[in-house]
Amino acid sequence: MGIGDLGDLRSLGSWSRKQGAAMLLVNPLHAVRPGIPQEPSPYFPSSRLFRNPIYLRIQDLPGARDDPRWPRSSASRELRDASIIERDR
């Protein structure tokens, strides 16, 4: 559930390659307007120079698991597993 992240995209790419796919097409990953409310559509980027951090899999970033700021709370798991994407939250 949820929006999916770059780790999910990596897994999908690996699976697709094994199925014989040569490429994957994805929605734009550009940054939306910084602030609330967030633009709910990836087709309205405020910048094509930056990517939207919502797609990062934080635990895969170097050093993230050792950083005390890494969200390990039940609230962050709840957001990731939700059936509705709450971008502003």
Buried (B, 14 or more C-beta within 10 A) or exposed (E): EBBBBBBEBEEBBEEEEEEEEEEEEEEEBBBBEEEEEBBEEBEEBBEEEEBBEBBBBBEEEEEBEEEEEBEEEEEEEEBBEEEEBEBEE
